[in-house]
Amino acid sequence: MRQHHYTIDTAWTGNTGTGTTTYKGYERSHDISAPGKPTIAGSSDPAFRGDARRYNPEELLVAALSTCHMLSYLHVCAVAGIVVVEYKDQASGTMEETSNGSGHFTEVVLHPVVTITDASRTEEANQLHHRAHELCFIANSCNFPVKHQPVCNVA
């Protein structure tokens, strides 16, 4: 079994001068970075006093699922000889808060819209989303359903 390791630097940037002396007295802003890569401006969801202009962890989880599925899908299409010329997804996730203040995702739904070059392979292209899901490292790490509602167009 091969292992892969990932390191991310997270730095809280929301100290307004008094740290966390009060719940409302600090910003949730932070930077996510790794050597040689652009910094991602993060915060919490606005529902939790976050900055709506910055990505929140929940959005980044949905993005990770969407992009992992896309990369797995492009792989299986390339192996199958299906030429994909465009791929877009408008993924959505649902998270529920619990009475103890925590929460969890109940599902993420991916809506990939794929454009291929061969109309005769449309059904096969749609079916390959199942194989891509099986291969997606991020989806395999989740304890909630990740669903797919694909659309396949022909260039």
N, C-alpha and C positions, 0 to 999 in steps of 0.2 A: 504494500500500500504506500503510495506516495503522499507526502504531506506538503502543503503550501502554507506559508505564514504571511500575514499581512500586518503592517504597523501603520497606524494613523496617529498624528499628533492633534490633540484637541486642547485649545486654550480659551478659557473663559475671558471675555473682553468686556463684560457687563458690570464691572465694579464702578459704581458711580461716586465712590469716595468713602463709603461707609461699609462696604462689604455686604454681608447678609444680615445686618443688624435687624432689619425688618423684611417681611415677605415682599412688600411693595417697594422697598428701597434699592433694589438692584435690577439690572437688565438681564435678560436671558441670553444675550448675544454671546457668540463664541465663534472661533475660527477652526476649521478642520483642514489639516494640511498633511502633506507628505513631501519629502525631498524631491525637487524637480517638477512639481505639479502645481497647478493653480490652487489657491486657497478657496475653500467653500465657506461662504458666510452663513452661519447657522444661528438659530434661535429656537425657542419653543413655539408651539402652535399659539396663535393669538388668544385662543381660549384659555391659555395658561400664562398670560401676560407676556407673550412673545411678540417679536417684530415680524409682521406679515411680509416684509420685503426680503426676509432671509428664509432659507430652507429650514424646515423643522425635521426632527428625526423620523416622524411618521411619513412625511413626504419622501425622505431619503430611502426608507424601507420599500415604499411602493416603487420608487425609481429603480432600486436594486433588483426587485422582482421583474420589472418591465425590461430592463436592459439585459439581465441574465437570460430571460426567455428569448429576447431578440437575438442575442449572440448564439445561443444554442440552436435556434431556428435557422439562422443563416448557415450555420455549420451543417445541419442535417440536410438542408436544401442543396448546398454545394456538393455534399457526398452523393445525394440522389440525382444530381445533374439537373436540378430545377434552378433556372436562372431568375433570381430575385433582383429587381431593379429599383425597388422602393419599399420601405418598411416604415410605418408610423404606428404609434400606439398612444391611446389616451387612457391610461390605466387609472383605476380608482380603488380605494381601500376604505374599509369600514372598521372603525375602532369603537369599542364600547368602554365607558368608564364604569367601574364597579363602586359599590358603596364604601369600600375601605380606602378610596382615593387612587387605586391603581386602575389599570385598564388593559385591554388586549384587543388585538385585531380579530375580527370574526370572519373576514374574507378580503381578498383582493381579486378584482376582475380586470383582466387584460383585454383590450379591444384592438388587437393588431389588424392593421389594414396593409395588406401585402400586394405588391404588383409584381407579376411574373411575366415572362415572355411567351410562354406556350399555353394556349387556352386548353389544350387537351390534358393538361396536368393540374388543372385547378383543384379537383377533388383530392388528389394526392398531396398537393401543397397544403390544403386545409388539414388533412390527416396528420401531416408532419408536426403540427403543433403539439400533438400528444407525445410524440417522441422527444421533441424539444423540452417539454415539461418534465419528462422522466430524467433528462440530462441536466436540468437547471440546478446548479449547486444551491442557489439561494432558496428556491421553492422547496428543495429537499430538506432544508433546515428549518422550515416553518411548521408550526403546529396548528395552522388554520388553512382552510381551502384556498387555493389559487386557481381561479377559473379562467377560461379562455372563450372569447366570443369573436373568432376571426372572420375577416372578410378578405376575399382574394379577388383582385382585379387583374386584367390582362393589359399589357402595354400595347 
